[in-house]
């Protein structure tokens, strides 16, 4: 009863704590925060200088006294204090709004957090501790493929196979779901970040050009693709530093070149999907052939990746609407369905 009253007064949250971006869903309001998972702080004093978009602008541009970095790597916390500071900042942002009933001090929120399915018990505990220290009264952990399937509106509680592949920044979460549970799953630490690294490596090896992570991401968005769709070979100009002379240099690169650079990484994701299908019980494979593979996550927006997977595996492939928000929308739906939340949670903790 007390938890029900707290739920009426507090801003209960669904959080997709991603390697590249953090999204926050507020019960009854929808997605209110969509920010890069980046923190900037002073190296000596450890004082937080900026979080989110402002911190991302500082990547690769800071003086020696300031460090700008991602506190999560491959979907898990690599810097506990910075992650806690980031979560605290976003929870305070939400709680600066008036209470739903317009009275008094807002109780601490119930928080549902999406985590990679392949994390260890220690890594799970780190997420829970971070959320509690950031101001949550209760923390529920949900595996990302489960949250993505719920966010995509898949019939996960039916006795049929549902195939979801959530390709994010740090991990690709692949799973087959049936009867409200995960039957087969695979979490591979190959996703958007590895695509950026492949572009950096390609520019260095072919053109002797040094570029940073942000430039690589810009190239990926501008001309990145996994499969040739259009006859027009798009191009973009890349600016960086010449390795041989140390001077600024501009290079024109085409979509075909970048597609070749990304091919090895994309193939690892396709291989992960293929291996998951091989482990799936035959009865569920029939359902998957009928319903297809559903793609979610920001990196599923890479041009032609759905066509490549469909071509390689000879199965229908669909990309969800607004794939970057699928996980956090799933977390949000669970805030409204406590019975399903108790059924699918992998861990829970109260203050």
TILUM-75380 format. One record per residue: x, y, z of N, C-alpha, C in turn. Coordinates in steps of 0.02 Angstrom, whole numbers, plus 50000, padded with zeros to 5 digits. Layout:
BEGIN
XYZXYZXYZ
...
END
This chain:
BEGIN
500424993950000500005000050000500445006350000
500975006150042501425011950046501775013149979
501975007549947502305008149881501825011049830
501175009249835500675011949789500605019549797
500605021849860500555029049873501165032749849
501765029749861502385032649836502365033249759
502085028049727502025028049654501595033749628
501075035549666500645041049646500995047749651
501435048449701501755054849715502425055749680
502795050249669503465050849641503465050349565
504025052349536504125051649463504505045149451
504145039549447504485033149435504805033149366
505395030049362505805030749302505985024149270
506015024149204506315018849165506955021649134
507515018149143508155020849120508505015749074
508705018049015509145014148972509835016948981
510235013649023510905015949040511385013148987
511425016548931511805013948874512525016348873
512945012748835513645014648828513705021348792
513285022548742513325028748703512835034048727
512225031948744511705036748765511315034248825
511095038948866510645037348922509975040448909
509455036348913508765038748902508365037548965
507945042448983507545042049043506805042949025
506405038049047505675038149036505345039549103
504895044349105504525045949167503815043249160
503605039449209502935036549208502405042049200
501975041049150501445045949138501635051649092
502285052249076502515057949035502875055648972
503195049848973503585047548916504325049048924
504685049048869505405050048870505555057548879
505895059248933506035066348947506775068148941
507205063048942507925064348937508225059548886
508615062348840508975058348790509655061648782
510145059348820510795062648822511365057648811
511935059948784512515055548778512775053448847
513015047248853513285044748916514015046948922
514105053448933514775056348937514805060948998
515375060649033515485064849092516155068449084
516175074849103516805078649104516945080649177
517545079449201517715081249270518435083349275
518595086849331519275089049345519685083149368
520275082349340520685076349354520895075849428
521065081649459521315081349528520755081549579
520305086349572519775087249623519195082449613
519145079349553518595074849535517915078449533
517935085049530517315088949525517005088049455
516355086649453516005085849389515915092649356
516135093249294516095099649258515495099749210
515375094149177514815093749129514585086649121
513955085749104513655079149093513225079349030
513255074048991512815073548932513085077148872
512655081048839512835084348776513415089048784
513415092948838513965097648850514625093948859
514615088348893515225084448903515455081248838
514985079148796515165075948732515535080848687
515335087248690515675092348649516405093148668
516585090848729517265091648754517725085748735
517425080248711517815074248696518385075848647
518995074148666519575075248624519805082448621
519495086848661519675094048657519875096948725
519955092648775520055095248843520795096748858
520935101648903521625102548927521815096948974
522435096848996522685091349038522325090949106
522035096449129521715096549195521005093549194
520725092749134520035090249128520025083849087
519605079049108519505072949070518775072249051
518655070848987517975069548962517965062348939
517495058348964517505051248950516805048248959
516735042048936516125038248947516225033849009
515775034449058515855030349119515615023149110
515355021449051515155014549037515545012048976
515745005748980516095002648923515794995748911
515634994248848515334987848830514714986348871
514324991648884513684990648918513714990148994
514324990349023514384989849096514764995749124
514694996849190515005002549222515765001549227
516135006349201516865006149207517115011349257
516705016449271516865021549322516245022549365
516245019549425515655019449468515455026449489
515935030549511515775037249537515475041749483
515755041349422515505045449367514805043349346
514685036749346514015034249329513505036449380
513675036049444513235038249497513085045749491
513595049649475513505056849467513035058249408
513115054449355512685055349295511965053649311
511855047949344511175045949363510855050849411
511245053149460511005058049509510775064349474
511175066549426511015072649387510345071849352
510235066149319509615065149281509015064349327
509105060849383508555060049430508355066749460
508855070949475508715077649502508355081949450
508545081149387508215084849333507475083249331
507325076849335506625074649334506255077149396
506585076749453506255078549516506245086049529
506505089949481506425097249488505725099349465
505375094449434504675095749413504205094949473
503615097949472503145097149527502885089949532
502645087949591502375081249600501745080449559
501565074149542500945072949504500325075849538
500335076049606499745078649642499865085849666
500445088549648500575095649662500695097249735
500905092349776500995093849847501645090949873
501925094449922502475091849962503105089749926
503535086549965504175084049939504065077549901
504415076749845504325070849803504695064849834
504355059149843504705053149867505215050749817
505695046849841506205044149796505865039449745
506105039249683505745035549631505905028049630
505445024349602505575017349583505895017649514
506435013849505506815014149443506875007249411
506725006849346506825000749307507395002149259
507934998249264508534999449223508664993549176
508784995049113508964989849064509704988449067
509894982049071510614980149073510744974649020
511374974148997511534968648950511414961848981
511204956948941511044950348967511664946448988
512254948548965512864944748980513264947349039
512984951849079513384954749134513454949849192
513974950749230514104946549289513704949049349
513704945049402513344946949463513654953349493
514304954149489514644960149514514434966249474
514384965449408514184971049365513454972949378
513024967949390512324969449408512294973449472
512684971249521512664974649586512904981849580
513394982949536513644989749526513104994349499
512684991849453512134995849426511624997349481
511454992249521510974993249576511224998349626
511864997549648512155002049697512165009249670
512335009849605512375016449575511685019849574
511165016049557510485018849554510245020749624
510375016449673510165017949742510515024149768
511175024649756511555030449779511335036849742
511075035949681510845041749643510165044249666
509815040249709509175042649736508575038249724
508675032149701508105027649690507895024349756
507235023149766507015019549825506985011949811
506865010249748506855003349725507175003049657
507584997849645507894997049579507744990049553
507474989749493507344983349459507794983049398
508134977549389508564976649330508204972049280
508194974149217507874970449163508384969349108
508424963249083508894961949028508664965748966
509134968848932508974973248876508564969948820
508734963748801508314960748748507584959948769
507464958448833506774957948858506434964748856
506794969948880506514976748880506384979048808
506844977348762506754979348692506154975948661
506054969548676505484965848649504824968748674
504814970648739504204973748767504094980548736
504634984448727504584991048696504354990748624
504544985248590504344984348519503644981648512
503324979948568502634977348566502584970148545
503124966248555503114959148534502704955048584
502364949848562501944945748607502364940848648
502754943348694503254939148729502934934048776
502304935148797501994930448845501634924648810
501604924948744501274919448707501764913648698
501474907748683501894901848673502134901448601
502514906548582502804906848515503484910248519
503904908848470504574911648471504594918848446
504944923148483505044930148464505794931448462
506054933848406506774934948399506914942448399
507334944648447507504951748452508264952448450
508504957548415509214959148413509284966648427
509554968348485509624975348505510364977148496
510504981148444511204983048429511314990148454
511674990748508511784997248539512465000148524
512735003748573513405006748565513955002048587
513834998448642514354994148670514244986748660
513604984548657513454977448649512884976248600
512884970248572512324967948532511984962448572
511344963648590510974958948631510504954948586
510604948448583510224944148538509854939048581
509204938148570508824933548611508204930848576
508024924748596507384921748576506954921348639
506344924148635505914924348693505264920548681
505014917448734504364913948731504094913248801
503434913648808503094912848873503384917348928
503554923548909503784928348958504494927348982
504884923148948505574921948970506044921448910
506694921748925507204921148873507404913748866
507314911048806507474904048793508204903248775
508444907348729509144907348707509354914548702
509954916148725510194923048717510954923148708
511174928548679511884929548668512024937048674
512524938848712512734945848719513444946448693
513524949848636514194950548608514404957848612
515024958848633515274965648643515554968448578
515124968248528515274970948462514664974948440
514754981448432514174985648414514424992248384
514074997748399514235004148368514945006648381
515205005648441515885007948457516405004448413
516304997948400516774994248358516734996548286
516144998848264516085001648197516495008148192
516455012248244516855018448245517605016848243
517815011848283518515009948284518745007248216
518305003748181518475001148115518595006848066
518195012248072518285018048028518935021648044
519095022448109519725025548130520315021648102
520285015048108520825010748084520895011248008
520335011247973520335011747899520665018247876
520475023847907520745030347887521495030747901
521715027547955522425027547972522825023347923
522575017347907522945012747865522935014747791
522365016947766522315018447694522555025447676
522385030247719522535037247702523045040547749
523325036747796523795039547845523505045747880
522855045247896522495050847925522255048947996
522435053048044522205051948113521565055848125
521045052248148520405055548165520185053148234
519745056848265519495055048331518835051248327
518585049148387517975045248390517365049048364
517335055548379516755059448357516735060048281
517325061048251517355061448178517155054848147
517385049248177517205042648151516455041548155
516145043848209515415043148216515055047248163
515315053348150515015057648099515045054348030
515615051148015515695047647951515195041947946
515125038148001514665032448003513945034747989
513745040348018513075042948008512985045547937
513505048947911513455052147845513455047147788
513935042447788513995037847730514065030547750
513955028947813514015022047835513445017747808
513605011647789513095006947767513354999847772
512894995047775513084987947780512934984247715
512524987347672512304983947611512144989247558
512354988147495512214993147443511464993747428
511184999547439510475000547428510355004847366
510695010647363510605015247307511175014347257
511035016347196511555016247144512045021947154
511825027247188512255033047200512745031447256
513385032347244513905031147294514035037747331
513715038647389513775044947426514495045847450
514665052147464515355053747486515335059247539
515865059647577515935064947627516665066847633
516785072947655517475075347665517675074347738
518255071147749518495069747816519115073947830
519125077247887519705081347906520045078247967
520705077947964521085075148019521805077448015
522255073548047522965075248047523365070048008
523775072347963524195067847923524725064747968
524775058047969525255054648012525975056347992
526095056947926526785057947902527035065147913
526605070147900526825077147905526615080447970
526095077648003525845080748064525405086748051
525265088047987524865093947968524135091947954
523685096947956522975095447940522915092847869
522415088447859522325085347793521585083747783
521335084747723520645083147707520625077647654
520185072847663520115067147618519375066147601
519235064447539518555062847519518475055247519
517995052747559517885045447562517175043947538
517095038047509516445036047481516095030947525
515455030047512515055025147549515335018047538
515555016547478515825009847464516435008347507
516885013347514517485012447554517305011047627
516855015047654516655014347724516295007747735
515885005647686515534999147692516044993447697
516564993747658517094988647660517454988847728
517554994947755517884995547820517474992547876
516804993147869516354990747922516174983347915
516334980347858516094973547841516274968347894
516894968447919517104963347967516704963648032
516594969848056516214970748119515484968648109
515184970848054514484969148040514404961548034
514894958348004514864951147995514874947448063
515214950248112515214947348179514514947448211
514154952948198513464953448223513024948348189
513094947748123512704942848084512864935748109
513504934548122513704927948148513394926448215
513354931548259513034930748324512294928948318
511954932148270511244930648258511174923448232
511614921648185511594914948156511704909548209
512184910548253512334905648306511764905048355
511424910648368510844910448414510274906348384
510164907148318509644903248284509824895748286
510464894148278510684887148280510544883848347
510544887848401510414885148468509674885048486
509254888048444508544888648458508174882048446
507724880048491507324873948480506944874348414
506894868748377506584868748310505884871648307
505464870248359504784872848358504764880448358
505244883448393505264890748396505554893748332
505994890048299506284892448235505724893548184
505234888948183504664889748138504294896248150
504204898048214503874904348231504284910348207
504954909748215505394915348197505394916448121
505384910948084505354911448010504714915147990
504174913848027503534917048012503524924348033
503774925548094503734932448122504334936748105
504894933748089505494937548070505924939648129
506494942548113506974945148162506824952648171
506754954748233506624961848247507264965148271
507454970748239508054974448258507874980648298
508254981948350508164987948391508854990748407
508874996448443509514999448461509755004448409
510145009248431510375014648387510755012348326
511175007148334511595004948278511195001048225
510574999048241510154995748191509935000748137
510085007248148509935012348099510475012848045
511005008948051511515008647999511185006547934
511265010547882510915009347818511055002247792
510514998647776510564992247744510724986247788
510784987347854510964981647897510394976447898
509774978747894509204974147891509214970047827
509384973347772509414969847707509974964647707
510544966347737511114961647740510934955447780
510634956447840510454950747883509934946347848
509434949547817508914945847781509224941747724
509694944747689510014941347632510454935547655
510814936547711511274931447736510904925547767
510364926947804510024921747842509374919347809
509194922547753508594920547716507964920647760
507904926047799507334926947844507094934247841
506454935547854506224942547856506534946247916
506704952547905507004956647959506644963247961
506474965448023506104971748033506494976148081
506464982648069506744987448116506174990948152
506204991248218505654994348256505625001848243
505055004848258504985012048254505425015248308
505795020448289506245023948335506655018848375
507095015048342507455009548375507885011548434
508115017848435508555020048490508185020248557
507515021048555507135021748617506775015248637
506875009848600506485003748612506575001048683
507195000748707507334998048774507015002348828
507095008948823506815013248876506055013248874
505755012448815505025011948811504785005448844
505185000148836505014993848869505054994548945
505564998048970505624999349042505025003449066
504815008249024504235012349042503595008449047
503495003749000502894999549001502874995249064
503464993049087503484988749147503304992649210
503404999249210503195003349267502435003149275
502085002249219501345001949220501074994849229
501524989849229501314982849233501724979149286
501564980249350501974977249404501984969649402
501464966449377501444959049374501964956549324
501984959649265502484957749215503184959549239
503254965149274503904967349300504184962049348
503764959549393503994954349440504194947949403
503864946749347503994940649309504644940949270
504814946749242505394947249197506024950249229
505974953049290506564956049321507104950749335
507734952949330508284948249346508544949749416
508414955749441508624957549509508224963549531
508144964149598507784969949626508094971549693
508064978049710508334980049775507984986249800
507834986249865507534992249897508064995449941
507925001949955508365005750000508335002650070
END
